Amino acid sequence: MVMRVFVAGGSGALGRRLVPLLVARGHQVTATATSAAGLRVLEQLGAAGAVMDGLDAASVGAAVAAARPDTIVHQMSALSAAHAGRPDLEHPDRFFAATVLLRTEGTDHLLAAAEATGVSHVVAQSFGAFNGIREGRWVKTEEDPLDPGPAGARSGTEALRHLEDAVAKAGGAALRYGSFYGPGATDDQVRLVRKRMFPLVGGGTGYLSWVHLDDAASATVLAMEQQAAGVFSIVDDEPAPASEWLPYLAACAGGKRPRRVPAWVARLLAGDMAVIMMTEGRGFSNAKAKRELGWQPRYPSWRQGFREELA
């Protein structure tokens, strides 16, 4: 069934893979950006573009009303270098501040606009890569709580909980995407790896779940077309400890084997969040998404994905 789809945040890394896929499947897409430059990107991808401020209720309401969508896809974040600067896990409260607002206030604005215009279904971007509760098994399901994280990251965790609870209450789907890789998604990490500035911390025992941008986009389309409800982990088949994926990423990128540093040194240099990710992180299982959405990732393992992306 052809639908009118409103993609909030369509010019980001995932939006640029999602919008063409929606268009190719025959849907009528209106996507938003925060600037005229973003609009040009969206038009090249085949969408009607709209400038929207996700933190302004009036701006959101007007954009949704003009598009008259059947469904809304919430992909708003502010994690690009243009919005957040260089990645800074030492100060996550600062680095993620704008994204926290988009996941709280921005989500509320979109849900209010959906209710006001009669939109019955919303799909929203959540996050589940290494932030499963740090107890018990290393791979978590949607039934397991998210980890509160260190003190400086609590606002980010609370924002994810707010988004997931609000969207689920509205009958929509919250997608916990793993760590993105693919065109433009891992450039910073690859540069650091090639310079041997991305070390293994401690034993590298922390687990992480990856997902290729194209697989994240295909899962989003399925959740939207099936009007799925609830929380889904959108990750590949192979959650893995840093001791496995980081040396492999370095090899694929043509770099030397990563250095290893003690956890206490990494904590001084990069902060608690980086140490938790590398030594205590919990990954996620994609069993529910496969079972309920019929989703099958094109890149079932980061091993294949890294090799092909960095060939």
Order of alpha helices (4+ residues) and beta strands (2+ residues): beta-alpha-beta-alpha-beta-alpha-beta-alpha-alpha-alpha-alpha-beta-beta-alpha-beta-beta-alpha-beta-beta-beta-alpha-beta-beta-alpha-beta-alpha-alpha-beta-alpha
